[in-house]
Amino acid sequence: MLELRHLRTLVALRDAGSLVEAAERVHLTQSALSHQIKDLEERLGNPLFLRKTRPVEFTRAGQRLLALAEQVLPQVRMAERDLARLAGNEQGRLHMAIECHSCFQWLMPTIDYFRDHWPEVEVDIPSGHNFDPLPALAREQLDLVITADPQPLPGVFYEPLFRYQGLLAVAKQHPFAERPYILPQDLAEETLILYPVEQGRLDVFTQFLDPAGVKPKEVRTAELTIMMMQLVASGRGVCALPNWALTEYLERDYVRAVALGENGVWSTLFAAIREENRDAPWMEDFLRTARETSFAVLEGIKPA
């Protein structure tokens, strides 16, 4: 009567808080997900959650199945790892590079979890390298690259992790602070604070300013997000960052955030890997863990 997909669906529904977002997470249409849940409820003779509640409110039957999912799904995942080891597929190397200055919030818990469960796989983040990460991935100097800027390279596969919105951080007293969104020409008289990255790889340029033929009055760089926030809060400029990178500063009422354009600027973060590693059990587990950790710790992201 019960299948693993049912348990995974209920966990996704609990974590996402709505049928629409849960359907995205399990890669189903909302209609297909609703049909799956309705069919299960009819077989069980119990409703599993209350309709039209947000976040979703589970019934006692739903809560019991969630408790089962918390017990069973980790055991299934552990068994899958053990079977991979028995098949002799546990050996591997995971050297990675990160083209995302604000990724450590979710990436480090992912790496820690992965190290605990795949001690046989060598994990490292090489520092001080003087090469472009994606070509280095193709040359087998690296095994995984976190990037929002995929490039067509032979033998390289891009696994989407999640979608995120770029927002403009401004000081609380800035004229933009009370606006729901800005237009590209609004930045023509602003100092734009950036990470030290090529402008051609930044969404604020490629998706927002460049199509409109607009350039900011001045550009300055900062290495760390907290340094950027200090500059923004003191009125020395504005900066565009992923929505999740701004969460703690917005919660502390340190800065304000404004959308880039009426429809917003959305991008996808990818894990770039070589085709030969796509089916490796340890790589599949790392990517699954990365997605789960992202949705557990980040706010405002969507399934890719």
N, C-alpha and C positions, 0 to 999 in steps of 0.2 A: 504493500500500500504506500509506504513512504519511500522516497528516493532521495539520493544526495542532492539532486537539483532542487528539490522542494526545500531542503534545509538551507541551501545556499541562497535561494530566493528570499526566504524569510529573514536571513541575516542581512541581505542587501536592502530589504525593505526597512528593517530597523535602522540600519546605518544611514540610509539616504533620507528617510523620513517621508517619502512620497512614492506613489506608484510610478510616476513619470521618471524620476531619477533612479529608482531601483531597476526599472526596465533597461535603462541605459547601462547600468553597471553589469547586468547579466546578459547584455547583448540580445534583448528581445524587444518587440514592440510592446507598447502599453497594453494593447488588446490581447496579445499572446500571453503576457504576464498575468493579466486579470483572469483570462480563461484558465491558466494553469492553477491559480489560487482557488478559483471557484470550483474547479473539478476536485481539488484536494479537499476543500471544505465539504463538498457533497459526499465524498467517500468517507470522511471522518464523522460527518453528522454534526459538525460544530463550526461556527464562524471563527476565524483566526484573528481578525482585527476589526475595529470599528471603522466603518466607512466615513469619509468626509471629516477625518480628524488629521491635524497636522501639528506636530509630528504624529506619525501613526501610533495609535493606541491599541495594543494587543489585548485580546481576550485571555482568559486563563488557559484555554487550549493553545493559543498562539504562544503564550509565554512558556508553556511546557515544551513545545517544539523548539523554541529558541534555546532553552536550557539543553535540550538534546543536541542541537546543532553545536553548541559550545563544547560539548563533550566529544561528539563524533567527528566533526570536521578536522580538528587538529590531529586526531588519531589517524584519520585517513591520510592526511598529508604526511605524517610521520611514516606510515607504512609505505607510501609512495617513495619516500627517500630511501628507506631500507631496501626496497625492491631494486631501486636504481643501483645501490651499492652492491647488492648480490649479483646484479647483472654486469658488474665491473665497470659502470659508467660514472663512478664518483670522482675520478681524477680530473683535474682541470685547473685553469689559471684565470683569475679575474683581475686584470690590471685595468684600471679605469681612469678616465679624465672627465672633468666637469666643466662644461662651457656655460655655467649658470652660477653666478656669484651668490644667489640666495637659496641654493638647493640643499644646503647642509641640514636645514631644519628637519627634512624628512629623509634625506639620504643616509645620514649617520645612524639613525635607529634601524634602517633597513640593513645596513652593512653589519651592525652588531648582531642582529637577529640571524643573518645569513651565516656569519662566522660560527655562531653557536651550533647551527644545524648542519653545516657543511664544513667541518674542520679540515677535511682532506683537500679542499679547494684553496689555492693560494690567492689571497685577496690583498690588493695593494692599490694605493693612489700615488703613482710616481710624482715627485715634485721636481721642479727645476728643469723640466724638459723644454727644449728649444725647437719644438716642431708643432705643426698643426695637428690637433688630435684626430680628426677624421681621416686624413691621409695616413696617419700613423696606425690607425685601426686597420685600414686596408693592408698595410705592410706587416701586420701582426705584431707591432710594437705595443699595441694596446688591445684589449678585448671588449671594452664597452666604453661608450662616450655618451654622456648626458648632454643633449643639445636641443635647441629650439630652431636650429638653422640647418636642416638636412641638405646634403649635397649628393647628387647622383654619382656614386662611386661603384665600380664593379665589385661584386662580392659582398657589399655592405647592405644590411637590412635595417630598416627603421621601425622599431616597435613603439607605437604611441602609448604614452603613459597616462596623460590627462590634459585637458584644456584649461586655460587660465585667462583671466582678463588683465590687460595692462591698465593701470590707473596712474593719474598724475597726482603726486603728493605736493601739497602747497602749505604754506604757513597758515595758521588759524586766522590771521588778520589780512590775508591776501584777498584781493578782489575776486579771485576765482572760488574762494572757499565756500560760498553759498550757492554756487551754480551746479546744476546736475551734470553738465558736460561742457567741454570747451571745443572750439573749432581749431583747425591747424593755424590759421592766421593769428589766433590769440597768443601763440608762442613766439611771434616775430619780434616781440619786445621783451622777451624773457631770457634769463640765464638758465640754461638747461644743464643739470648736473647728471653725469653719466658714470657708469663703471668704465674703466680703461679698456674698452672694447671697440673694434672697428664699427663705425656708424652704420655701415652696410649690413651689420648683423643684429641691429637693434630694431625692435618692432616700432618704436615711436617714430623712427625715420622711415623704414620700409613700408609700413602700413598706414602711416598718419601724415607725416610732414612731406616726404618726397613726392607722393602722388599729387599733393596740392602745390608743389613747387615752393614750399616755405622753408626758411632756415631760421633757427633761433638767433637772437641778437648776439648771444655769447654761449660758449660751451666750456664747462670745466669738469674735471673728473675727480672721483674719490674711490678708494679701494674697497671700503667697507660700507655696508648699509647703514650702520649707526652713524658714521661720519656724514653720509648723505642726509640723514634725517636731522642732524644737528644744523647743517647748513640750511636746509629747508625751513626748519622751525625758526631760525634766526633771520629769515627773510632774504637770504643770499642767493636764492634760486629756487627752481622747481625741479622735480625729477620724476621719471616714469618708471614704475616698478610693477612686478606681478602682484596681483591682489593679495596673495597669501603673505608676501614679504612685508606688507604694510599692516597686517592685522594687529600685531602687538602695539604698534605706535598709534593706531587709531583707537584701540581700546584704552590706552593711557591718555587719550585726548592731546597727543603731542603734535599732530598735524591733521590736515583734512585730505580727503581723497576725492578726485573728480574724474569722471569717465572721459575717455578720449573719443570725441565724436558722439553723435546722438545714439548710434547703435553699438558703441564700444569697440575696442580692439581686442580680439581674442586670438590666442595662439595655442599651439600644441607643443608639449614637451615630449621628446622622443628619447628612447634608449637605442643607440646605434650599436649593432653587433654584426659580426661576420655571419654570413649564411651558414657556414659549417657548424656554428654553435647554436643555431636556432632550436634544435631538438635535444640539446644536452639537458638532462634533467635538472642539473644544478643551475643552468641559465634560466630555464623556465621557472624554477622556484624563486630565483632572485627577482625576476621581472614581476612575478605575481606578488611577492612580498613588497616590492617597491610600490605597486599600485595600492595594495591594501594599506600600507603605512601612510601613503600620501593622503588617501581619503580619511584616514583616522586622525591625522594631525593638522591638515590644511583646511582652511575655510575658503569657500567661493570657487572651488575647482569643479570641473565637469568631466564625465567620462569622454575619452577621445573617440 
